[in-house]
Amino acid sequence: MVQFSRLRLPFMKTQTLLLIYAFVANCEGSFYRATARCRPTFAACRRAGLSMSQRSEQRAIDCTRAWIEHVVIRLRLCPYASKPFLQEQIRYTVSDAEDDGELLNDFFGEALLIQDTTQEELTTTMLVAPKYKGNGVEFYDLYVYLTDLLESEDEDILNNEIQPAFFHPDWEFDGLPPDAALHFEKRAPFPVINLLRRKQLDQVVEEGLERGIIVNKEISEHNEKRLYEEGYDALTAIFAQIMDNPRQVRSTLSVHD
C-alpha cells in the first residue's frame, strides 16, 4: 500500500528530459492499446465476435466508466465530472504499458492529442493501465516525477498545458488506518492517469476566488465528509461490483443517488 500525506509533497529535483523526449519521439499512431487483465476463453471471444485483447480492453473501459459514474459522480467527488461524462466528451484509452517508461510514452501521446483537439470535442482523457506492474508507491513516485517535469521551465513539449491526476487501486494516505474511507478519494479499479487541461483548472480556481471560495479546499472537505458517510465497507462493495460486472452496476444505480 502507498503511504504518503494527503497534502502535496515538495517535488524532487527534475531529472533529465532526454528520456522523455525519446518517448515522445516514438509516439505515433493509435494509443488505444490492448490489455491482458481479463482473459475470457477463446470460445467466448469467438461467440462475441471479439478477440481476447479487444474484450480485455473493453472491460478496462467499462470498469473505468462505472467507477466515474457510481463513485466519482454519484458521491460528487469531482463537481465537474458529470457534464463531460454525460455528453461523452471523455476519451478512454487503454494502455498496455507495464512500466513507467511505457506509460510515460502513452501519456505524452495522449497529451499531444488533447492539445490538437478542441475542448468541445474532447474535455479530458482517462488513460487506463491495467497491465502496469508498479505498486501504489511506485505509481505515486511516477506522479511526483511527471508533475515536477511538467512544471519545469525546461519542459517545452506540453508547455505546462496538461495536468495529470493519478489514481491507483492500492492508494492509501499516510497516517490513516487501512480501513479509512478517505483512501477511496484516489482509488480506481485500475491504475489511471486523468489528463486535464490546465487552462480549465485555472479558470475554475479563478472563478472560485471571485466568489470568495477556495475551490480545492471546498472539494477536499466535501470529499472527506461524503466518503466517510458512505463508509469503507460500502465503497469496497461498490468496487467489487464494478470489477465483477461493470455494466450491471451501471444499469442498476443512478448517478443521482
Backbone bond lengths (Angstrom), bond angles and torsions (degrees), N, CA, C in turn:
res aa  C-N    CA-C-N  psi(-1)  N-CA   C-N-CA  omega(-1)  CA-C   N-CA-C  phi
1 M - - - 1.455 - - 1.531 110.29 -
2 V 1.337 116.32 140.41 1.454 119.45 179.12 1.522 109.33 -77.16
3 Q 1.331 116.09 138.09 1.443 121.76 -179.99 1.527 108.98 -123.88
4 F 1.334 117.55 115.17 1.447 120.61 176.09 1.512 108.88 -164.40
5 S 1.296 115.92 167.65 1.449 120.62 -177.46 1.510 110.98 -72.37
6 R 1.338 116.70 149.92 1.458 121.02 175.52 1.522 109.72 -67.94
7 L 1.319 116.94 -28.39 1.455 120.31 177.13 1.521 109.37 -75.31
8 R 1.302 116.33 148.88 1.453 121.12 -178.36 1.529 110.30 -67.78
9 L 1.307 117.33 128.82 1.452 122.16 -177.80 1.520 110.58 -83.39
10 P 1.334 117.54 156.33 1.469 119.74 174.69 1.518 109.96 -58.46
11 F 1.321 116.51 139.22 1.453 120.28 -177.61 1.518 110.94 -74.46
12 M 1.305 115.16 145.36 1.453 119.22 174.59 1.520 108.83 -75.26
13 K 1.305 117.52 165.26 1.457 121.25 -177.91 1.517 110.45 -60.83
14 T 1.326 115.75 143.38 1.465 121.01 -179.38 1.520 110.46 -63.81
15 Q 1.304 116.23 129.61 1.455 121.18 177.18 1.524 109.16 -86.15
16 T 1.316 115.04 176.71 1.464 119.70 -176.49 1.517 111.75 -59.31
17 L 1.339 115.98 140.90 1.458 121.26 179.60 1.517 112.18 -87.07
18 L 1.307 117.15 -10.78 1.460 119.66 -175.24 1.517 111.65 -59.95
19 L 1.327 117.13 -36.75 1.457 120.52 -179.82 1.516 110.63 -63.69
20 I 1.337 116.27 -43.14 1.455 120.29 179.97 1.518 110.72 -66.25
21 Y 1.321 117.09 -41.91 1.460 119.54 178.94 1.527 110.68 -59.41
22 A 1.331 116.18 -37.07 1.460 120.16 178.49 1.519 110.66 -66.12
23 F 1.330 115.75 -38.68 1.472 119.15 177.96 1.530 110.16 -62.06
24 V 1.337 115.89 -48.64 1.455 120.15 -175.84 1.519 111.13 -64.33
25 A 1.297 117.20 -32.87 1.453 120.65 179.99 1.528 111.54 -61.51
26 N 1.333 115.95 -23.78 1.459 120.13 -179.46 1.518 112.88 -97.86
27 C 1.322 117.37 3.90 1.468 121.21 -176.90 1.522 109.84 -80.84
28 E 1.300 116.98 85.98 1.454 121.66 179.08 1.515 109.14 -132.09
29 G 1.323 115.53 153.07 1.458 120.02 176.12 1.509 112.56 77.49
30 S 1.319 114.56 -160.87 1.456 120.89 -175.70 1.516 111.64 -76.00
31 F 1.341 115.45 148.37 1.451 120.44 177.37 1.520 110.58 -113.29
32 Y 1.331 116.69 15.07 1.448 119.92 170.98 1.519 106.81 -85.24
33 R 1.335 117.50 109.09 1.450 122.55 -175.21 1.519 110.15 -108.40
34 A 1.316 115.31 146.46 1.458 120.05 175.49 1.513 109.34 -75.88
35 T 1.327 116.24 149.22 1.450 120.67 177.57 1.511 109.36 -120.31
36 A 1.343 116.07 166.40 1.460 121.03 -178.04 1.521 112.01 -126.44
37 R 1.342 116.75 19.91 1.462 119.18 -178.03 1.531 110.67 -67.88
38 C 1.325 115.79 -40.67 1.463 120.53 -179.91 1.522 107.65 -107.19
39 R 1.331 117.60 128.48 1.460 120.63 -176.71 1.536 110.44 -124.00
40 P 1.343 117.69 82.08 1.450 119.26 176.16 1.524 110.43 -68.45
41 T 1.304 116.79 163.95 1.459 120.09 -179.04 1.520 109.85 -67.77
42 F 1.319 115.06 154.05 1.463 120.15 179.92 1.518 110.59 -61.42
43 A 1.332 116.80 -38.50 1.470 120.52 -179.81 1.519 110.73 -63.25
44 A 1.334 116.56 -41.52 1.462 119.90 -179.99 1.516 110.90 -64.14
45 C 1.324 116.89 -39.56 1.461 120.76 178.59 1.525 111.05 -65.40
46 R 1.315 117.07 -38.54 1.454 119.85 179.19 1.523 110.51 -65.65
47 R 1.354 116.12 -40.10 1.464 119.08 179.66 1.520 110.71 -64.06
48 A 1.325 116.52 -35.27 1.464 120.45 -178.62 1.516 112.09 -83.29
49 G 1.303 117.79 -8.56 1.450 121.52 -178.78 1.515 112.79 74.20
50 L 1.337 117.44 18.59 1.449 122.18 -178.81 1.518 110.11 -122.80
51 S 1.326 116.28 148.61 1.449 120.10 174.12 1.516 108.90 -75.58
52 M 1.338 117.14 164.14 1.454 120.63 178.60 1.523 110.73 -62.98
53 S 1.325 117.19 -36.83 1.463 119.48 179.53 1.522 110.82 -66.69
54 Q 1.335 116.86 -38.07 1.465 120.20 178.26 1.526 110.94 -66.33
55 R 1.329 116.95 -39.19 1.455 120.70 177.51 1.520 110.74 -63.98
56 S 1.314 116.91 -41.19 1.462 121.65 -179.94 1.522 110.84 -64.89
57 E 1.324 116.21 -42.94 1.460 120.71 179.05 1.520 110.52 -63.28
58 Q 1.329 116.65 -44.06 1.451 120.32 -178.46 1.528 111.29 -64.85
59 R 1.321 117.10 -37.65 1.459 120.24 178.83 1.520 110.60 -63.75
60 A 1.327 117.83 -42.25 1.459 121.03 179.06 1.528 110.72 -61.22
61 I 1.329 116.64 -40.56 1.464 120.89 178.21 1.522 110.53 -67.76
62 D 1.331 117.10 -44.06 1.467 120.73 -179.77 1.528 111.17 -60.64
63 C 1.324 116.53 -42.75 1.465 120.42 179.42 1.525 111.18 -64.41
64 T 1.325 115.90 -39.50 1.465 119.85 179.80 1.516 110.97 -67.63
65 R 1.323 117.31 -42.84 1.464 120.88 177.51 1.528 110.72 -62.75
66 A 1.325 117.31 -42.95 1.459 120.71 179.88 1.527 110.70 -63.58
67 W 1.327 117.17 -39.16 1.465 121.06 177.32 1.524 110.68 -62.93
68 I 1.319 117.62 -44.77 1.464 120.51 178.89 1.527 110.33 -60.98
69 E 1.327 116.26 -44.62 1.462 120.12 -175.63 1.525 112.31 -70.91
70 H 1.318 116.76 -49.06 1.460 120.71 -168.78 1.520 114.82 -95.03
71 V 1.323 116.63 -7.62 1.462 119.81 175.79 1.529 109.81 -120.10
72 V 1.326 116.79 -61.63 1.463 120.18 -173.93 1.527 111.93 -64.81
73 I 1.330 116.93 -49.20 1.458 120.11 -177.03 1.524 111.61 -79.82
74 R 1.316 117.06 -46.42 1.472 119.49 -176.99 1.522 111.79 -59.39
75 L 1.329 116.87 -39.51 1.457 120.81 179.45 1.527 112.24 -90.58
76 R 1.338 115.85 -0.92 1.469 122.52 -179.47 1.532 112.47 55.31
77 L 1.333 115.15 42.81 1.462 119.70 177.93 1.519 111.10 -69.38
78 C 1.320 115.90 -25.65 1.462 121.36 173.03 1.521 107.01 -133.26
79 P 1.324 118.35 110.22 1.471 120.70 -175.82 1.522 114.17 -67.42
80 Y 1.334 117.04 -7.89 1.462 120.82 -176.82 1.529 112.34 -108.22
81 A 1.328 117.31 8.85 1.466 120.33 -175.59 1.519 113.32 -85.35
82 S 1.326 117.04 -28.87 1.463 120.46 -171.80 1.530 112.68 -64.18
83 K 1.324 117.25 -47.28 1.466 120.28 -174.67 1.530 113.27 -60.06
84 P 1.342 119.56 -54.28 1.475 118.24 179.42 1.524 112.87 -65.19
85 F 1.340 117.16 -29.04 1.467 120.06 178.03 1.525 110.40 -66.07
86 L 1.321 116.78 -49.71 1.459 121.08 -177.70 1.530 111.94 -70.08
87 Q 1.315 116.78 -29.40 1.463 120.82 -179.28 1.530 112.66 -92.57
88 E 1.337 115.85 8.48 1.463 121.49 177.12 1.524 112.39 55.11
89 Q 1.340 115.62 44.91 1.462 120.90 178.27 1.527 111.93 -105.63
90 I 1.334 115.53 14.64 1.459 120.66 177.23 1.524 109.00 -103.73
91 R 1.290 116.61 131.41 1.463 121.17 175.56 1.528 108.46 -95.47
92 Y 1.331 116.27 128.63 1.452 122.14 177.18 1.531 107.84 -109.41
93 T 1.306 116.27 119.09 1.451 119.88 -179.78 1.523 108.72 -129.00
94 V 1.325 116.33 133.35 1.456 122.09 -175.45 1.522 109.31 -104.66
95 S 1.302 115.46 119.98 1.462 121.97 179.87 1.525 109.63 -94.94
96 D 1.320 116.50 143.71 1.470 119.59 173.98 1.525 110.74 -96.71
97 A 1.338 115.97 17.89 1.461 120.99 -179.14 1.521 111.00 -61.61
98 E 1.327 115.15 136.73 1.461 121.08 177.23 1.528 111.67 -110.27
99 D 1.335 117.43 -15.20 1.458 119.60 -178.98 1.527 109.93 -138.13
100 D 1.329 115.34 177.85 1.458 120.84 -175.69 1.525 112.61 -60.83
101 G 1.336 116.41 -43.31 1.457 119.75 -176.76 1.514 112.48 -61.15
102 E 1.316 116.38 -45.75 1.465 120.14 179.72 1.522 111.17 -65.56
103 L 1.327 116.59 -37.82 1.457 119.56 -178.91 1.528 111.29 -70.38
104 L 1.327 117.04 -37.82 1.463 119.71 175.91 1.521 111.36 -64.46
105 N 1.311 116.00 -36.86 1.460 121.00 176.26 1.526 110.00 -56.76
106 D 1.326 116.25 -48.84 1.466 120.51 -179.21 1.524 111.30 -69.35
107 F 1.322 116.74 -35.86 1.468 119.37 178.95 1.523 111.06 -60.07
108 F 1.328 117.21 -48.28 1.459 119.53 -178.00 1.526 111.22 -66.61
109 G 1.331 117.19 -35.42 1.452 119.20 176.56 1.521 111.86 -62.57
110 E 1.333 116.25 -43.88 1.471 120.30 179.19 1.523 111.15 -68.94
111 A 1.315 117.04 -36.34 1.460 120.56 179.00 1.524 111.02 -63.72
112 L 1.324 116.95 -41.98 1.463 120.53 177.71 1.521 111.11 -64.70
113 L 1.335 116.45 -34.94 1.462 119.90 177.57 1.528 110.98 -64.97
114 I 1.332 117.25 -41.92 1.463 120.38 177.52 1.523 110.24 -60.05
115 Q 1.315 116.36 -43.32 1.459 119.85 -179.45 1.527 112.15 -62.79
116 D 1.319 116.62 -29.03 1.459 121.15 -178.45 1.524 112.92 -91.80
117 T 1.339 117.23 4.08 1.462 121.98 -177.00 1.521 109.73 -122.77
118 T 1.318 116.98 142.26 1.456 119.59 -179.64 1.525 110.87 -69.80
119 Q 1.307 115.67 155.18 1.461 121.21 -179.70 1.517 111.38 -63.97
120 E 1.330 116.65 -32.17 1.464 120.51 179.09 1.529 111.73 -65.71
121 E 1.313 116.35 -32.76 1.461 120.66 179.64 1.527 112.11 -83.10
122 L 1.315 115.96 -37.33 1.457 120.79 -174.64 1.524 109.29 -144.19
123 T 1.329 115.04 109.31 1.459 119.61 -179.08 1.517 111.55 -83.92
124 T 1.322 116.19 -44.53 1.451 120.40 -176.10 1.523 109.68 -155.67
125 T 1.316 117.00 164.48 1.464 122.09 -179.48 1.517 109.87 -127.03
126 M 1.332 115.56 137.69 1.460 121.83 173.34 1.522 106.97 -107.03
127 L 1.319 116.13 108.16 1.462 122.34 178.61 1.531 107.65 -94.06
128 V 1.323 116.47 106.55 1.460 122.65 -173.68 1.526 108.96 -99.92
129 A 1.331 116.34 133.01 1.467 121.07 -175.99 1.524 110.66 -127.38
130 P 1.332 118.42 76.87 1.470 121.44 -176.61 1.521 113.54 -65.71
131 K 1.334 117.47 -24.30 1.462 120.63 -176.54 1.525 113.45 -95.25
132 Y 1.314 116.08 -0.05 1.470 119.48 -179.32 1.528 109.16 -60.58
133 K 1.337 116.28 127.13 1.462 121.20 -172.86 1.527 113.79 -91.57
134 G 1.322 116.97 -10.75 1.458 119.26 -178.07 1.519 112.20 -71.15
135 N 1.324 116.07 146.84 1.454 119.86 176.85 1.530 109.83 -81.97
136 G 1.327 116.24 -173.78 1.447 119.64 -176.90 1.514 113.39 -62.07
137 V 1.322 117.40 -38.75 1.461 121.27 179.43 1.525 110.70 -63.57
138 E 1.319 116.36 -45.73 1.471 120.68 -179.26 1.532 111.28 -65.95
139 F 1.327 115.73 -35.88 1.462 119.65 178.72 1.525 110.28 -67.64
140 Y 1.308 116.40 -39.92 1.460 119.79 177.59 1.529 110.74 -66.75
141 D 1.329 117.25 -39.26 1.465 120.04 176.68 1.529 110.62 -59.41
142 L 1.323 115.80 -38.83 1.465 119.92 177.60 1.524 110.48 -64.44
143 Y 1.326 116.15 -40.27 1.470 120.50 177.22 1.528 111.22 -59.63
144 V 1.318 116.73 -46.90 1.465 121.17 -179.41 1.524 110.13 -61.41
145 Y 1.333 115.86 -45.54 1.463 120.00 -179.72 1.532 111.36 -62.60
146 L 1.327 116.46 -48.01 1.463 120.23 -176.09 1.520 111.42 -66.32
147 T 1.320 117.34 -43.21 1.458 120.16 -179.91 1.518 110.96 -64.22
148 D 1.313 115.91 -41.45 1.463 120.68 176.79 1.519 110.48 -61.05
149 L 1.319 116.17 -42.98 1.460 121.35 -179.97 1.526 111.22 -62.76
150 L 1.334 116.68 -46.84 1.460 120.79 -176.36 1.521 112.41 -65.14
151 E 1.324 116.60 -28.37 1.458 120.58 -179.90 1.521 112.74 -90.71
152 S 1.328 116.41 -1.12 1.453 120.59 179.25 1.528 110.65 -74.93
153 E 1.306 115.90 143.71 1.467 120.52 177.26 1.519 111.45 -66.41
154 D 1.322 117.56 -20.61 1.466 121.35 -178.53 1.524 112.56 -79.98
155 E 1.323 117.30 -14.63 1.474 120.55 -177.46 1.529 108.72 -82.17
156 D 1.329 116.77 112.81 1.463 120.28 -175.99 1.521 112.68 -122.10
157 I 1.326 116.98 22.30 1.474 120.37 176.90 1.523 110.07 -91.95
158 L 1.309 116.38 -53.42 1.473 121.34 -178.50 1.521 111.87 -100.80
159 N 1.331 117.09 -12.69 1.463 122.24 176.21 1.529 112.84 53.46
160 N 1.323 115.53 40.04 1.460 122.42 176.02 1.526 112.65 57.66
161 E 1.320 116.72 32.65 1.464 120.89 -179.84 1.526 112.76 -96.62
162 I 1.321 117.61 -9.53 1.460 121.52 -178.24 1.522 109.91 -122.08
163 Q 1.329 116.04 131.56 1.464 121.67 178.16 1.527 109.26 -113.45
164 P 1.332 118.85 121.22 1.452 120.46 178.28 1.530 112.00 -89.05
165 A 1.323 115.80 143.37 1.470 122.07 171.44 1.524 106.79 -122.64
166 F 1.316 116.34 127.40 1.462 121.81 -174.19 1.527 111.40 -103.59
167 F 1.345 115.70 141.67 1.459 122.64 176.12 1.531 108.10 -137.90
168 H 1.319 116.03 142.63 1.467 120.47 -177.54 1.528 108.98 -146.12
169 P 1.318 118.22 141.88 1.476 120.13 -179.12 1.520 114.50 -61.55
170 D 1.341 118.62 -20.49 1.462 121.89 -178.89 1.532 112.93 -105.76
171 W 1.325 116.65 16.15 1.464 119.83 -177.42 1.524 110.05 -60.94
172 E 1.328 116.62 133.67 1.455 121.23 178.42 1.518 109.34 -147.12
173 F 1.331 117.08 128.73 1.449 121.36 -179.34 1.522 111.05 -81.46
174 D 1.308 114.43 141.73 1.455 120.90 -179.16 1.533 110.17 -65.66
175 G 1.319 115.71 141.72 1.452 120.49 175.03 1.512 114.87 86.35
176 L 1.325 117.79 -1.76 1.461 121.42 179.53 1.522 109.97 -109.59
177 P 1.318 117.96 150.08 1.469 119.91 177.51 1.519 110.51 -66.47
178 P 1.327 118.10 157.31 1.472 121.06 -178.04 1.528 114.19 -57.41
179 D 1.336 116.54 -27.96 1.458 119.49 -177.31 1.528 112.76 -99.29
180 A 1.322 117.11 24.58 1.462 120.98 177.14 1.528 109.79 -75.98
181 A 1.318 116.76 129.02 1.468 121.11 -178.34 1.522 112.13 -64.19
182 L 1.329 117.38 -24.23 1.458 120.86 -176.48 1.527 112.55 -63.61
183 H 1.322 118.10 -21.72 1.462 120.35 177.90 1.530 111.25 -57.30
184 F 1.334 116.24 -29.37 1.464 120.21 -176.22 1.528 112.80 -72.69
185 E 1.314 117.56 -6.79 1.461 119.30 174.82 1.526 111.01 -62.25
186 K 1.342 116.23 -28.65 1.460 120.32 -177.85 1.529 111.89 -123.45
187 R 1.314 116.84 23.80 1.464 119.75 177.39 1.521 110.81 -105.16
188 A 1.315 114.99 148.05 1.460 122.86 176.05 1.529 107.27 -143.77
189 P 1.322 118.18 161.13 1.468 120.06 -179.31 1.526 113.28 -57.65
190 F 1.337 117.21 -35.25 1.458 123.28 178.61 1.530 108.14 -131.98
191 P 1.325 118.59 162.64 1.466 119.20 171.41 1.529 109.78 -57.59
192 V 1.323 115.70 129.98 1.467 121.20 -176.19 1.522 109.46 -137.19
193 I 1.335 115.35 138.46 1.461 120.90 167.56 1.524 107.16 -113.68
194 N 1.309 115.64 118.95 1.457 121.45 176.75 1.524 107.99 -93.68
195 L 1.324 116.80 118.15 1.459 121.85 -179.73 1.526 109.01 -92.99
196 L 1.331 115.92 119.91 1.460 122.48 -176.64 1.518 110.52 -116.93
197 R 1.313 115.81 148.78 1.466 120.44 175.92 1.531 108.31 -80.78
198 R 1.312 116.49 119.06 1.465 120.18 -176.81 1.522 111.45 -61.26
199 K 1.309 118.02 -33.33 1.456 120.82 -179.84 1.525 110.60 -60.98
200 Q 1.344 117.19 -39.29 1.456 121.06 177.37 1.524 110.73 -64.78
201 L 1.335 116.43 -42.86 1.460 120.31 -179.52 1.522 111.13 -63.99
202 D 1.319 116.42 -43.29 1.464 120.32 179.39 1.524 110.91 -62.56
203 Q 1.325 116.49 -37.71 1.462 120.58 179.66 1.526 111.22 -64.98
204 V 1.339 115.86 -41.31 1.462 120.35 178.95 1.525 110.46 -62.61
205 V 1.330 116.38 -43.61 1.466 120.97 179.97 1.526 110.45 -63.40
206 E 1.325 116.95 -44.73 1.457 121.13 -179.03 1.523 111.39 -63.41
207 E 1.330 117.10 -42.94 1.463 120.70 178.75 1.524 110.76 -63.39
208 G 1.323 116.61 -36.56 1.456 119.90 177.80 1.516 111.82 -65.95
209 L 1.330 116.11 -41.92 1.463 119.85 179.62 1.522 111.14 -63.72
210 E 1.323 116.29 -35.04 1.468 120.13 177.81 1.521 110.92 -64.20
211 R 1.340 116.78 -28.05 1.468 121.36 177.97 1.526 111.73 -94.14
212 G 1.327 115.95 5.30 1.445 120.01 179.91 1.512 113.66 76.58
213 I 1.330 116.68 26.26 1.460 121.75 -176.73 1.518 109.93 -121.44
214 I 1.308 115.92 134.26 1.468 121.01 171.22 1.528 105.95 -91.51
215 V 1.319 116.35 102.26 1.461 121.66 -169.62 1.520 112.19 -58.45
216 N 1.326 117.01 -48.73 1.464 119.61 -177.24 1.524 111.83 -59.44
217 K 1.313 116.62 -40.19 1.460 121.30 179.25 1.526 110.61 -66.30
218 E 1.313 116.24 -42.23 1.459 120.85 -179.90 1.532 111.03 -62.97
219 I 1.334 116.31 -44.20 1.458 120.55 178.96 1.522 110.63 -64.72
220 S 1.325 116.66 -42.67 1.462 121.12 -179.50 1.523 111.37 -60.84
221 E 1.318 116.70 -44.75 1.465 120.71 -180.00 1.526 111.38 -66.10
222 H 1.334 116.48 -40.94 1.454 119.77 177.77 1.523 111.27 -62.75
223 N 1.329 116.19 -45.91 1.463 120.25 -177.14 1.523 111.79 -61.38
224 E 1.322 115.90 -43.28 1.459 119.09 179.53 1.523 110.92 -61.31
225 K 1.315 116.73 -45.42 1.470 121.30 179.97 1.528 111.30 -63.91
226 R 1.331 115.81 -45.80 1.472 119.84 -175.23 1.519 111.90 -69.80
227 L 1.313 117.60 -39.19 1.464 120.71 -179.42 1.525 111.13 -66.56
228 Y 1.320 116.54 -40.53 1.464 118.66 179.04 1.533 110.73 -70.22
229 E 1.316 117.24 -30.77 1.465 119.92 174.25 1.529 110.56 -64.91
230 E 1.318 116.03 -40.53 1.457 120.69 179.98 1.526 110.39 -67.86
231 G 1.326 116.06 -44.97 1.453 121.49 176.68 1.513 113.52 93.49
232 Y 1.316 115.35 147.78 1.463 121.79 -177.18 1.530 111.69 -61.13
233 D 1.318 117.11 -44.63 1.466 120.01 -177.27 1.518 111.71 -63.50
234 A 1.335 116.77 -42.30 1.469 120.24 179.94 1.521 110.95 -65.75
235 L 1.318 116.89 -40.70 1.460 120.29 178.99 1.523 111.18 -66.84
236 T 1.316 116.76 -39.96 1.460 120.74 176.44 1.524 110.54 -61.15
237 A 1.328 116.42 -40.22 1.470 120.85 179.50 1.520 111.34 -65.97
238 I 1.333 117.11 -40.05 1.465 120.65 178.52 1.528 110.40 -63.11
239 F 1.321 116.59 -43.86 1.465 120.23 178.60 1.528 110.43 -62.66
240 A 1.320 117.53 -38.40 1.465 120.65 178.86 1.520 110.38 -64.39
241 Q 1.327 117.15 -40.50 1.466 120.50 177.65 1.528 110.33 -64.32
242 I 1.316 115.93 -42.06 1.465 120.12 -179.88 1.524 110.69 -60.57
243 M 1.311 116.70 -46.03 1.455 120.85 -178.35 1.529 111.52 -69.52
244 D 1.322 116.69 -31.66 1.457 120.53 -177.99 1.522 111.88 -76.88
245 N 1.332 117.10 -45.39 1.462 120.86 -177.77 1.526 108.99 -157.26
246 P 1.315 118.07 81.49 1.468 121.20 -174.10 1.520 114.06 -60.65
247 R 1.305 117.68 -32.52 1.463 119.04 -178.93 1.523 111.63 -74.05
248 Q 1.301 116.91 -31.50 1.458 120.19 177.78 1.527 110.26 -70.36
249 V 1.303 117.86 -39.85 1.467 120.82 176.39 1.506 109.98 -60.39
250 R 1.325 116.17 -42.91 1.459 120.46 -177.82 1.516 111.59 -65.56
251 S 1.330 118.46 -28.38 1.461 121.15 -176.94 1.521 112.68 -86.56
252 T 1.348 117.89 -14.26 1.448 120.06 -174.46 1.515 114.04 -109.02
253 L 1.345 118.14 -14.59 1.446 121.69 179.48 1.512 109.93 -114.57
254 S 1.311 116.25 153.39 1.457 121.42 179.87 1.501 109.96 -108.91
255 V 1.322 117.03 144.02 1.467 120.27 177.73 1.504 110.59 -67.86
256 H 1.326 117.97 -12.13 1.462 121.59 -179.34 1.517 112.38 -97.53
257 D 1.366 117.28 2.81 1.458 119.28 179.54 1.525 111.02 -62.00
